[in-house]
Amino acid sequence: MPQLNPAPWFAILMFSWLVFLIIIPTKVMSHTSPNDPTHIESEEHKTEPWNWPWQ
């Protein structure tokens, strides 16, 4: 029964973990966003009361 032979399945398991732990994170971490967030200085906005003409 080939299912009981661990040799090919163990190699596939190790190779897939190698891909998930080494190759994919390096590709994801090297990705740069085209719109990097910038720090916007907070300024206080002037608030003015509304002039409701019917009140």
VOPAVEX-75626 format. One record per atom (N, C-alpha, C, O, CB): residue number from 1; residue in one letter; atom name; x, y, z. Coordinates in steps of 0.02 Angstrom, whole numbers, plus 32768, in hexadecimal, padded with zeros to 4 digits. Each point is the difference from the previous one (the first is absolute). Glycine has a CB too. Layout:
! VOPAVEX-75626
<atom n="NUM" res="A" atom="CA" xx="X" yy="Y" zz="Z"/>
...
//
This chain:
! VOPAVEX-75626
<atom n="1" res="M" atom="N" xx="802A" yy="7FC5" zz="8000"/>
<atom n="1" res="M" atom="CA" xx="7FD6" yy="803B" zz="8000"/>
<atom n="1" res="M" atom="C" xx="802C" yy="803F" zz="8000"/>
<atom n="1" res="M" atom="O" xx="8026" yy="800A" zz="8030"/>
<atom n="1" res="M" atom="CB" xx="7F7F" yy="7FB7" zz="800D"/>
<atom n="2" res="P" atom="N" xx="8058" yy="8067" zz="7F90"/>
<atom n="2" res="P" atom="CA" xx="802C" yy="803A" zz="7FFB"/>
<atom n="2" res="P" atom="C" xx="7FF0" yy="8036" zz="8034"/>
<atom n="2" res="P" atom="O" xx="802B" yy="802A" zz="800D"/>
<atom n="2" res="P" atom="CB" xx="7FE2" yy="7FBD" zz="7F7A"/>
<atom n="3" res="Q" atom="N" xx="7FB8" yy="801A" zz="8096"/>
<atom n="3" res="Q" atom="CA" xx="7FEF" yy="8033" zz="8031"/>
<atom n="3" res="Q" atom="C" xx="8029" yy="7FF8" zz="803F"/>
<atom n="3" res="Q" atom="O" xx="800A" yy="8031" zz="8024"/>
<atom n="3" res="Q" atom="CB" xx="7F83" yy="7FD4" zz="7FAD"/>
<atom n="4" res="L" atom="N" xx="808A" yy="7FBF" zz="803D"/>
<atom n="4" res="L" atom="CA" xx="8026" yy="7FF4" zz="803D"/>
<atom n="4" res="L" atom="C" xx="804A" yy="8010" zz="7FF8"/>
<atom n="4" res="L" atom="O" xx="8025" yy="8001" zz="8032"/>
<atom n="4" res="L" atom="CB" xx="7F89" yy="7FA8" zz="7FEC"/>
<atom n="5" res="N" atom="N" xx="8068" yy="8064" zz="7FA6"/>
<atom n="5" res="N" atom="CA" xx="8046" yy="800F" zz="7FF4"/>
<atom n="5" res="N" atom="C" xx="8009" yy="804C" zz="800C"/>
<atom n="5" res="N" atom="O" xx="7FE7" yy="8027" zz="7FD9"/>
<atom n="5" res="N" atom="CB" xx="8027" yy="7F79" zz="7FD3"/>
<atom n="6" res="P" atom="N" xx="8015" yy="8075" zz="808A"/>
<atom n="6" res="P" atom="CA" xx="8004" yy="8048" zz="8010"/>
<atom n="6" res="P" atom="C" xx="8033" yy="8026" zz="7FD7"/>
<atom n="6" res="P" atom="O" xx="8002" yy="803E" zz="8004"/>
<atom n="6" res="P" atom="CB" xx="7FDB" yy="7FA4" zz="806D"/>
<atom n="7" res="A" atom="N" xx="804C" yy="7FFD" zz="7F68"/>
<atom n="7" res="A" atom="CA" xx="8037" yy="8023" zz="7FDE"/>
<atom n="7" res="A" atom="C" xx="7FE7" yy="8036" zz="7FD0"/>
<atom n="7" res="A" atom="O" xx="8017" yy="8039" zz="8007"/>
<atom n="7" res="A" atom="CB" xx="802C" yy="7F5E" zz="8003"/>
<atom n="8" res="P" atom="N" xx="7F91" yy="805C" zz="7FC6"/>
<atom n="8" res="P" atom="CA" xx="7FEE" yy="8036" zz="7FD3"/>
<atom n="8" res="P" atom="C" xx="7FD5" yy="8036" zz="8022"/>
<atom n="8" res="P" atom="O" xx="8006" yy="803B" zz="7FEF"/>
<atom n="8" res="P" atom="CB" xx="7FFF" yy="7F74" zz="7FB3"/>
<atom n="9" res="W" atom="N" xx="7FD1" yy="803D" zz="808D"/>
<atom n="9" res="W" atom="CA" xx="7FD4" yy="8030" zz="8021"/>
<atom n="9" res="W" atom="C" xx="8027" yy="802D" zz="8030"/>
<atom n="9" res="W" atom="O" xx="7FF1" yy="803B" zz="8007"/>
<atom n="9" res="W" atom="CB" xx="7FB1" yy="7F74" zz="7FEE"/>
<atom n="10" res="F" atom="N" xx="8091" yy="8035" zz="802A"/>
<atom n="10" res="F" atom="CA" xx="8029" yy="8029" zz="802D"/>
<atom n="10" res="F" atom="C" xx="8028" yy="8034" zz="7FD8"/>
<atom n="10" res="F" atom="O" xx="8008" yy="8038" zz="8016"/>
<atom n="10" res="F" atom="CB" xx="8000" yy="7F67" zz="803A"/>
<atom n="11" res="A" atom="N" xx="8010" yy="804E" zz="7F76"/>
<atom n="11" res="A" atom="CA" xx="8024" yy="802F" zz="7FD5"/>
<atom n="11" res="A" atom="C" xx="7FD1" yy="8038" zz="7FE8"/>
<atom n="11" res="A" atom="O" xx="8014" yy="803A" zz="7FFD"/>
<atom n="11" res="A" atom="CB" xx="803B" yy="7F6A" zz="7FDE"/>
<atom n="12" res="I" atom="N" xx="7F74" yy="804A" zz="8013"/>
<atom n="12" res="I" atom="CA" xx="7FCF" yy="8032" zz="7FEA"/>
<atom n="12" res="I" atom="C" xx="7FEF" yy="802E" zz="803A"/>
<atom n="12" res="I" atom="O" xx="7FFA" yy="803D" zz="7FF7"/>
<atom n="12" res="I" atom="CB" xx="7FD7" yy="7F73" zz="7FB4"/>
<atom n="13" res="L" atom="N" xx="8027" yy="8034" zz="8091"/>
<atom n="13" res="L" atom="CA" xx="7FF1" yy="8029" zz="803B"/>
<atom n="13" res="L" atom="C" xx="8039" yy="8031" zz="800E"/>
<atom n="13" res="L" atom="O" xx="7FF4" yy="803B" zz="800D"/>
<atom n="13" res="L" atom="CB" xx="7FC7" yy="7F67" zz="8022"/>
<atom n="14" res="M" atom="N" xx="8083" yy="8047" zz="7FD0"/>
<atom n="14" res="M" atom="CA" xx="8039" yy="802B" zz="800E"/>
<atom n="14" res="M" atom="C" xx="8007" yy="8036" zz="7FCA"/>
<atom n="14" res="M" atom="O" xx="800F" yy="803A" zz="8010"/>
<atom n="14" res="M" atom="CB" xx="802A" yy="7F67" zz="802A"/>
<atom n="15" res="F" atom="N" xx="7FBD" yy="804D" zz="7F87"/>
<atom n="15" res="F" atom="CA" xx="8006" yy="8032" zz="7FCB"/>
<atom n="15" res="F" atom="C" xx="7FC9" yy="8035" zz="8005"/>
<atom n="15" res="F" atom="O" xx="800D" yy="803B" zz="7FF5"/>
<atom n="15" res="F" atom="CB" xx="8027" yy="7F6E" zz="7FC2"/>
<atom n="16" res="S" atom="N" xx="7F8F" yy="8041" zz="805A"/>
<atom n="16" res="S" atom="CA" xx="7FCA" yy="8032" zz="8006"/>
<atom n="16" res="S" atom="C" xx="800D" yy="802E" zz="803B"/>
<atom n="16" res="S" atom="O" xx="7FF2" yy="803C" zz="7FFB"/>
<atom n="16" res="S" atom="CB" xx="7FBD" yy="7F72" zz="7FD2"/>
<atom n="17" res="W" atom="N" xx="806B" yy="8039" zz="806B"/>
<atom n="17" res="W" atom="CA" xx="8010" yy="802B" zz="8039"/>
<atom n="17" res="W" atom="C" xx="803A" yy="802E" zz="7FEF"/>
<atom n="17" res="W" atom="O" xx="8003" yy="8039" zz="8017"/>
<atom n="17" res="W" atom="CB" xx="7FD4" yy="7F6F" zz="8038"/>
<atom n="18" res="L" atom="N" xx="8058" yy="8040" zz="7F89"/>
<atom n="18" res="L" atom="CA" xx="8037" yy="802B" zz="7FEA"/>
<atom n="18" res="L" atom="C" xx="7FE4" yy="803B" zz="7FD8"/>
<atom n="18" res="L" atom="O" xx="8016" yy="8039" zz="8008"/>
<atom n="18" res="L" atom="CB" xx="8038" yy="7F64" zz="7FF5"/>
<atom n="19" res="V" atom="N" xx="7F82" yy="8055" zz="7FD7"/>
<atom n="19" res="V" atom="CA" xx="7FE2" yy="8036" zz="7FD8"/>
<atom n="19" res="V" atom="C" xx="7FDA" yy="8030" zz="802D"/>
<atom n="19" res="V" atom="O" xx="8007" yy="803C" zz="7FF9"/>
<atom n="19" res="V" atom="CB" xx="7FF0" yy="7F76" zz="7FA5"/>
<atom n="20" res="F" atom="N" xx="7FE1" yy="8033" zz="8091"/>
<atom n="20" res="F" atom="CA" xx="7FD6" yy="802C" zz="802A"/>
<atom n="20" res="F" atom="C" xx="802A" yy="8028" zz="8031"/>
<atom n="20" res="F" atom="O" xx="7FEC" yy="8038" zz="8011"/>
<atom n="20" res="F" atom="CB" xx="7FB8" yy="7F76" zz="7FE3"/>
<atom n="21" res="L" atom="N" xx="8094" yy="8039" zz="8024"/>
<atom n="21" res="L" atom="CA" xx="8026" yy="8022" zz="8034"/>
<atom n="21" res="L" atom="C" xx="8039" yy="802B" zz="7FE6"/>
<atom n="21" res="L" atom="O" xx="8016" yy="802E" zz="8022"/>
<atom n="21" res="L" atom="CB" xx="7FCB" yy="7F76" zz="8028"/>
<atom n="22" res="I" atom="N" xx="8037" yy="804E" zz="7F7A"/>
<atom n="22" res="I" atom="CA" xx="803A" yy="8025" zz="7FE7"/>
<atom n="22" res="I" atom="C" xx="7FF0" yy="802A" zz="7FC2"/>
<atom n="22" res="I" atom="O" xx="800F" yy="803B" zz="7FFD"/>
<atom n="22" res="I" atom="CB" xx="803A" yy="7F6B" zz="8031"/>
<atom n="23" res="I" atom="N" xx="7F99" yy="803C" zz="7FA1"/>
<atom n="23" res="I" atom="CA" xx="7FF8" yy="8022" zz="7FC0"/>
<atom n="23" res="I" atom="C" xx="7FC6" yy="8032" zz="8002"/>
<atom n="23" res="I" atom="O" xx="8009" yy="8039" zz="7FEB"/>
<atom n="23" res="I" atom="CB" xx="8024" yy="7F62" zz="7FDB"/>
<atom n="24" res="I" atom="N" xx="7F9A" yy="8051" zz="8052"/>
<atom n="24" res="I" atom="CA" xx="7FC5" yy="802D" zz="8000"/>
<atom n="24" res="I" atom="C" xx="800B" yy="803D" zz="802D"/>
<atom n="24" res="I" atom="O" xx="7FF0" yy="8037" zz="7FEB"/>
<atom n="24" res="I" atom="CB" xx="7FC7" yy="7F66" zz="7FFF"/>
<atom n="25" res="P" atom="N" xx="8062" yy="805C" zz="8055"/>
<atom n="25" res="P" atom="CA" xx="800A" yy="803C" zz="8028"/>
<atom n="25" res="P" atom="C" xx="8031" yy="8032" zz="7FE2"/>
<atom n="25" res="P" atom="O" xx="7FF6" yy="803D" zz="8008"/>
<atom n="25" res="P" atom="CB" xx="7FF0" yy="7F7F" zz="805B"/>
<atom n="26" res="T" atom="N" xx="804D" yy="802D" zz="7F7C"/>
<atom n="26" res="T" atom="CA" xx="802F" yy="802F" zz="7FE1"/>
<atom n="26" res="T" atom="C" xx="7FDF" yy="8026" zz="7FC7"/>
<atom n="26" res="T" atom="O" xx="800E" yy="803C" zz="7FF6"/>
<atom n="26" res="T" atom="CB" xx="8052" yy="7F7A" zz="802A"/>
<atom n="27" res="K" atom="N" xx="7F75" yy="8029" zz="7FBA"/>
<atom n="27" res="K" atom="CA" xx="7FDD" yy="8023" zz="7FCA"/>
<atom n="27" res="K" atom="C" xx="7FCE" yy="8031" zz="801C"/>
<atom n="27" res="K" atom="O" xx="7FF7" yy="8037" zz="7FE5"/>
<atom n="27" res="K" atom="CB" xx="8018" yy="7F66" zz="7FD1"/>
<atom n="28" res="V" atom="N" xx="7FCF" yy="8051" zz="8080"/>
<atom n="28" res="V" atom="CA" xx="7FCE" yy="802D" zz="801D"/>
<atom n="28" res="V" atom="C" xx="8022" yy="803C" zz="8021"/>
<atom n="28" res="V" atom="O" xx="7FE8" yy="8038" zz="7FF9"/>
<atom n="28" res="V" atom="CB" xx="7FCB" yy="7F66" zz="801A"/>
<atom n="29" res="M" atom="N" xx="8083" yy="8057" zz="8010"/>
<atom n="29" res="M" atom="CA" xx="8022" yy="8037" zz="8023"/>
<atom n="29" res="M" atom="C" xx="8023" yy="802F" zz="7FCF"/>
<atom n="29" res="M" atom="O" xx="800D" yy="803A" zz="8011"/>
<atom n="29" res="M" atom="CB" xx="8002" yy="7F7C" zz="8052"/>
<atom n="30" res="S" atom="N" xx="8002" yy="8033" zz="7F62"/>
<atom n="30" res="S" atom="CA" xx="8021" yy="802C" zz="7FD0"/>
<atom n="30" res="S" atom="C" xx="7FCE" yy="802C" zz="7FDA"/>
<atom n="30" res="S" atom="O" xx="8014" yy="802D" zz="7FDC"/>
<atom n="30" res="S" atom="CB" xx="8047" yy="7F7E" zz="8019"/>
<atom n="31" res="H" atom="N" xx="7F65" yy="8047" zz="8014"/>
<atom n="31" res="H" atom="CA" xx="7FCD" yy="8028" zz="7FDF"/>
<atom n="31" res="H" atom="C" xx="7FFC" yy="8045" zz="8020"/>
<atom n="31" res="H" atom="O" xx="7FFD" yy="8006" zz="803D"/>
<atom n="31" res="H" atom="CB" xx="7FC2" yy="7F92" zz="7FA6"/>
<atom n="32" res="T" atom="N" xx="8040" yy="809B" zz="7FF4"/>
<atom n="32" res="T" atom="CA" xx="7FF8" yy="8044" zz="8019"/>
<atom n="32" res="T" atom="C" xx="7FBF" yy="801C" zz="7FE6"/>
<atom n="32" res="T" atom="O" xx="7FEE" yy="7FF6" zz="7FC6"/>
<atom n="32" res="T" atom="CB" xx="8090" yy="801A" zz="8040"/>
<atom n="33" res="S" atom="N" xx="7F62" yy="8014" zz="8023"/>
<atom n="33" res="S" atom="CA" xx="7FC1" yy="801E" zz="7FEC"/>
<atom n="33" res="S" atom="C" xx="800D" yy="8040" zz="7FD8"/>
<atom n="33" res="S" atom="O" xx="802D" yy="8026" zz="8011"/>
<atom n="33" res="S" atom="CB" xx="7F9A" yy="7FAA" zz="8055"/>
<atom n="34" res="P" atom="N" xx="8013" yy="803C" zz="7F65"/>
<atom n="34" res="P" atom="CA" xx="800C" yy="803D" zz="7FDA"/>
<atom n="34" res="P" atom="C" xx="7FE9" yy="803F" zz="8025"/>
<atom n="34" res="P" atom="O" xx="8017" yy="8037" zz="7FF1"/>
<atom n="34" res="P" atom="CB" xx="7FDB" yy="7F86" zz="7FA7"/>
<atom n="35" res="N" atom="N" xx="7FE2" yy="803B" zz="8099"/>
<atom n="35" res="N" atom="CA" xx="7FE9" yy="8039" zz="8026"/>
<atom n="35" res="N" atom="C" xx="8014" yy="7FF8" zz="8049"/>
<atom n="35" res="N" atom="O" xx="7FD8" yy="7FE9" zz="8029"/>
<atom n="35" res="N" atom="CB" xx="7FC7" yy="8026" zz="7F87"/>
<atom n="36" res="D" atom="N" xx="809E" yy="8003" zz="805E"/>
<atom n="36" res="D" atom="CA" xx="8017" yy="7FFA" zz="8045"/>
<atom n="36" res="D" atom="C" xx="7FDB" yy="8033" zz="802B"/>
<atom n="36" res="D" atom="O" xx="7FF7" yy="803A" zz="7FEC"/>
<atom n="36" res="D" atom="CB" xx="807A" yy="7F9D" zz="7FED"/>
<atom n="37" res="P" atom="N" xx="7F7B" yy="8015" zz="8062"/>
<atom n="37" res="P" atom="CA" xx="7FDE" yy="8030" zz="802B"/>
<atom n="37" res="P" atom="C" xx="802F" yy="8037" zz="8019"/>
<atom n="37" res="P" atom="O" xx="8039" yy="7FF2" zz="8012"/>
<atom n="37" res="P" atom="CB" xx="7F78" yy="7FB4" zz="8011"/>
<atom n="38" res="T" atom="N" xx="8037" yy="8096" zz="7FDD"/>
<atom n="38" res="T" atom="CA" xx="8029" yy="8037" zz="8018"/>
<atom n="38" res="T" atom="C" xx="7FE1" yy="801D" zz="803E"/>
<atom n="38" res="T" atom="O" xx="7FC3" yy="7FFC" zz="800B"/>
<atom n="38" res="T" atom="CB" xx="8063" yy="801E" zz="7F80"/>
<atom n="39" res="H" atom="N" xx="8003" yy="8002" zz="809E"/>
<atom n="39" res="H" atom="CA" xx="7FE8" yy="801D" zz="803E"/>
<atom n="39" res="H" atom="C" xx="7FE3" yy="8045" zz="7FF1"/>
<atom n="39" res="H" atom="O" xx="8023" yy="802C" zz="7FE7"/>
<atom n="39" res="H" atom="CB" xx="8032" yy="7F93" zz="805D"/>
<atom n="40" res="I" atom="N" xx="7F6C" yy="804A" zz="7FCC"/>
<atom n="40" res="I" atom="CA" xx="7FE0" yy="8040" zz="7FF5"/>
<atom n="40" res="I" atom="C" xx="7FFD" yy="8023" zz="8044"/>
<atom n="40" res="I" atom="O" xx="7FE7" yy="7FE5" zz="8031"/>
<atom n="40" res="I" atom="CB" xx="7FD4" yy="7FEF" zz="7F6D"/>
<atom n="41" res="E" atom="N" xx="805E" yy="8068" zz="8062"/>
<atom n="41" res="E" atom="CA" xx="7FFF" yy="8025" zz="803F"/>
<atom n="41" res="E" atom="C" xx="7FB9" yy="8016" zz="800F"/>
<atom n="41" res="E" atom="O" xx="7FDB" yy="8018" zz="7FD5"/>
<atom n="41" res="E" atom="CB" xx="809A" yy="8010" zz="8018"/>
<atom n="42" res="S" atom="N" xx="7F79" yy="7FCE" zz="8050"/>
<atom n="42" res="S" atom="CA" xx="7FBB" yy="8010" zz="8013"/>
<atom n="42" res="S" atom="C" xx="7FFB" yy="804B" zz="800F"/>
<atom n="42" res="S" atom="O" xx="8026" yy="801B" zz="8028"/>
<atom n="42" res="S" atom="CB" xx="7FC8" yy="7F71" zz="8005"/>
<atom n="43" res="E" atom="N" xx="7FE5" yy="8093" zz="7FB3"/>
<atom n="43" res="E" atom="CA" xx="7FF5" yy="8047" zz="800D"/>
<atom n="43" res="E" atom="C" xx="7FB7" yy="8008" zz="8015"/>
<atom n="43" res="E" atom="O" xx="7FD4" yy="7FDC" zz="7FE9"/>
<atom n="43" res="E" atom="CB" xx="8086" yy="8049" zz="7FC3"/>
<atom n="44" res="E" atom="N" xx="7F9B" yy="800A" zz="807E"/>
<atom n="44" res="E" atom="CA" xx="7FBC" yy="800A" zz="8018"/>
<atom n="44" res="E" atom="C" xx="7FD8" yy="8026" zz="7FCC"/>
<atom n="44" res="E" atom="O" xx="8016" yy="8035" zz="7FE7"/>
<atom n="44" res="E" atom="CB" xx="8013" yy="7FCB" zz="8091"/>
<atom n="45" res="H" atom="N" xx="7F9E" yy="7FE6" zz="7F79"/>
<atom n="45" res="H" atom="CA" xx="7FD5" yy="8021" zz="7FCF"/>
<atom n="45" res="H" atom="C" xx="7FD5" yy="8034" zz="8023"/>
<atom n="45" res="H" atom="O" xx="7FE9" yy="7FF7" zz="8039"/>
<atom n="45" res="H" atom="CB" xx="8016" yy="7FA1" zz="7F80"/>
<atom n="46" res="K" atom="N" xx="7FF7" yy="809E" zz="8024"/>
<atom n="46" res="K" atom="CA" xx="7FD4" yy="8033" zz="801B"/>
<atom n="46" res="K" atom="C" xx="7FB8" yy="7FEA" zz="7FF4"/>
<atom n="46" res="K" atom="O" xx="7FED" yy="7FEE" zz="7FC9"/>
<atom n="46" res="K" atom="CB" xx="8068" yy="806D" zz="8022"/>
<atom n="47" res="T" atom="N" xx="7F86" yy="7FA7" zz="804A"/>
<atom n="47" res="T" atom="CA" xx="7FB8" yy="7FF0" zz="7FF8"/>
<atom n="47" res="T" atom="C" xx="7FD8" yy="8040" zz="8007"/>
<atom n="47" res="T" atom="O" xx="800B" yy="8028" zz="802D"/>
<atom n="47" res="T" atom="CB" xx="8006" yy="7F63" zz="8000"/>
<atom n="48" res="E" atom="N" xx="7FC2" yy="807D" zz="7FA5"/>
<atom n="48" res="E" atom="CA" xx="7FD6" yy="803B" zz="8001"/>
<atom n="48" res="E" atom="C" xx="7FB7" yy="7FEA" zz="8005"/>
<atom n="48" res="E" atom="O" xx="7FEE" yy="7FCC" zz="7FE4"/>
<atom n="48" res="E" atom="CB" xx="8067" yy="8075" zz="7FD7"/>
<atom n="49" res="P" atom="N" xx="7F83" yy="7FE4" zz="8068"/>
<atom n="49" res="P" atom="CA" xx="7FB9" yy="7FEC" zz="8005"/>
<atom n="49" res="P" atom="C" xx="7FDE" yy="800A" zz="7FBD"/>
<atom n="49" res="P" atom="O" xx="8011" yy="802B" zz="7FD8"/>
<atom n="49" res="P" atom="CB" xx="7FED" yy="7FF4" zz="80A2"/>
<atom n="50" res="W" atom="N" xx="7FD1" yy="7FB7" zz="7F7B"/>
<atom n="50" res="W" atom="CA" xx="7FD9" yy="8005" zz="7FC3"/>
<atom n="50" res="W" atom="C" xx="7FCD" yy="8037" zz="8007"/>
<atom n="50" res="W" atom="O" xx="7FE3" yy="800B" zz="8036"/>
<atom n="50" res="W" atom="CB" xx="802E" yy="7F7C" zz="7FB1"/>
<atom n="51" res="N" atom="N" xx="7FE4" yy="809B" zz="7FE3"/>
<atom n="51" res="N" atom="CA" xx="7FCC" yy="8033" zz="7FFF"/>
<atom n="51" res="N" atom="C" xx="7FC3" yy="7FE4" zz="7FDD"/>
<atom n="51" res="N" atom="O" xx="7FFB" yy="8000" zz="7FC3"/>
<atom n="51" res="N" atom="CB" xx="805B" yy="805D" zz="803C"/>
<atom n="52" res="W" atom="N" xx="7F7C" yy="7F8A" zz="802A"/>
<atom n="52" res="W" atom="CA" xx="7FC3" yy="7FE4" zz="7FE4"/>
<atom n="52" res="W" atom="C" xx="7FCE" yy="803A" zz="7FF4"/>
<atom n="52" res="W" atom="O" xx="7FEF" yy="8024" zz="802F"/>
<atom n="52" res="W" atom="CB" xx="8023" yy="7F6C" zz="800D"/>
<atom n="53" res="P" atom="N" xx="7FD9" yy="807A" zz="7F87"/>
<atom n="53" res="P" atom="CA" xx="7FD5" yy="8039" zz="7FF2"/>
<atom n="53" res="P" atom="C" xx="7FB9" yy="7FF9" zz="801C"/>
<atom n="53" res="P" atom="O" xx="7FDE" yy="8033" zz="8007"/>
<atom n="53" res="P" atom="CB" xx="8065" yy="7FDF" zz="7F93"/>
<atom n="54" res="W" atom="N" xx="7FA6" yy="7FB3" zz="8076"/>
<atom n="54" res="W" atom="CA" xx="7FBB" yy="7FF8" zz="8019"/>
<atom n="54" res="W" atom="C" xx="7FFB" yy="7FFF" zz="804B"/>
<atom n="54" res="W" atom="O" xx="7FC9" yy="7FF3" zz="801B"/>
<atom n="54" res="W" atom="CB" xx="801F" yy="7FD0" zz="7F7E"/>
<atom n="55" res="Q" atom="N" xx="804D" yy="8049" zz="808B"/>
<atom n="55" res="Q" atom="CA" xx="7FFB" yy="7FFF" zz="8049"/>
<atom n="55" res="Q" atom="C" xx="8008" yy="8045" zz="801D"/>
<atom n="55" res="Q" atom="O" xx="7FFD" yy="8009" zz="803D"/>
<atom n="55" res="Q" atom="CB" xx="8030" yy="7F84" zz="7FC3"/>
//
